[in-house]
Amino acid sequence: MNIRIVTYILVLVFALSGGAKLAALPFEVEAFARWGYTPSFMYLTGILEVAGAAGLLIPRLSALASACLAILMIGAIGTHAIHSEWPMFAVAVAIFCFTTWRGWFGRCDIAQLFSGSRA
């Protein structure tokens, strides 16, 4: 699968999901309340998702942003599993797989970021 296609799909997913949280759309507010999370946590999650989507668009940061979003998705997977929301659990697992794949594909870029080299 083309890395650009996956990256742009992830940008769309996280920009829309994070935007819905930041806009406090009723379905997000209700979901976070149902799960026992505070509105502040909903906004933090939204900020992280939108920031991750922006990071995906920066070639030098794209792989790192994807890896960070994969870590964020572990929380979503756990939340959906705890609350037996199996269709959303499956979606979260799929998004996790794509973010993990994108991060792994760019692992050399991540290594360069932390080594300080500009190759």
Salt bridges, closest charged atoms under 4 A:
GLU28 OE2 - LYS21 NZ 3.51
GLU49 OE1 - LYS21 NZ 3.19
GLU85 OE2 - ARG34 NH2 3.15
GLU85 OE1 - HIS80 ND1 2.77
